[in-house]
């Protein structure tokens, strides 16, 4: 599904449209609509407890309310072997499936000390 980027993805300010394609329960790919940039993203919920208050600015930008169908992914940097890959839990990508919009939220580290910028996926293997 394609999404309009309502607030820039950090470091990729020129991306205005992305396509999200789920691979499985854990992994998906996020590709700019022009095909120039691609990310591997991770559904955080199979890995860990992951709850946070969505910043008001993101809620307003994406027109999110209590009935909105929202999905959350985190950018991963894939390594070989896979369990050396790292996940950014402090800056989740928020997708409102109802209106096909998305934005990156940057969480306050003081309020979320358990969320890191580059946490190894091996820390979450069961």
Order of alpha helices (4+ residues) and beta strands (2+ residues): beta-beta-beta-beta-alpha-beta-beta-beta-beta-beta
